[in-house]
Amino acid sequence: MHAGALPPGYEGQILARTDRRTPIAIWVGDSDLLFHIDAVNATKSLLEANGFPVKLSVLPNHDHNYYAISDKVNKQAWDFLKKSQLKP
């Protein structure tokens, strides 16, 4: 996901509904005004504590403009997904 964090209060509702622990990759800019790095790190820690493998990539000098980095992130996302295999 690009720049994402679980809003406070939703953690239990979301995590209680998950049956599989799908690997998650997050890309966020260190200058993102919508998703502060502290909130993204808290989400990463929460997901990992609940059994989700999480890879976080912090993009230096990047704000929330996904389109400016979409080619790079899309390639990295596909590379990440190719390495991830879910159990049946």
C-alpha positions, -999 to 999 in steps of 0.1 A, spaced: 0 0 0 11 35 -5 9 56 26 -15 38 49 -22 35 86 -50 21 106 -71 48 123 -71 46 161 -101 26 173 -105 4 141 -77 -20 149 -98 -46 167 -126 -45 142 -102 -50 112 -79 -75 127 -107 -96 141 -120 -101 106 -88 -115 91 -85 -152 85 -51 -152 67 -19 -133 75 -12 -119 40 22 -102 37 19 -64 35 43 -39 20 39 -2 28 56 28 10 54 62 27 72 94 23 90 110 52 73 143 42 38 129 39 13 153 56 -16 128 54 1 98 69 27 107 95 56 82 98 48 76 135 12 64 125 26 42 98 52 27 122 25 21 148 4 3 121 34 -18 111 40 -28 147 4 -36 153 2 -58 122 34 -76 130 22 -82 166 -9 -99 150 11 -122 128 13 -102 95 47 -100 78 52 -63 70 79 -46 49 80 -8 53 98 14 29 103 51 39 108 73 9 131 103 16 119 137 6 86 123 -6 51 137 2 18 120 -5 20 123 -43 18 87 -54 18 96 -91 53 110 -88 67 76 -77 41 52 -91 65 35 -116 91 28 -89 65 17 -63 45 -5 -88 77 -24 -98 87 -29 -62 51 -40 -53 51 -66 -80 86 -78 -69 73 -81 -33 42 -100 -44 62 -124 -65 82 -135 -34 51 -140 -13 32 -172 -15 1 -179 5 -7 -212 20 -40 -228 8 
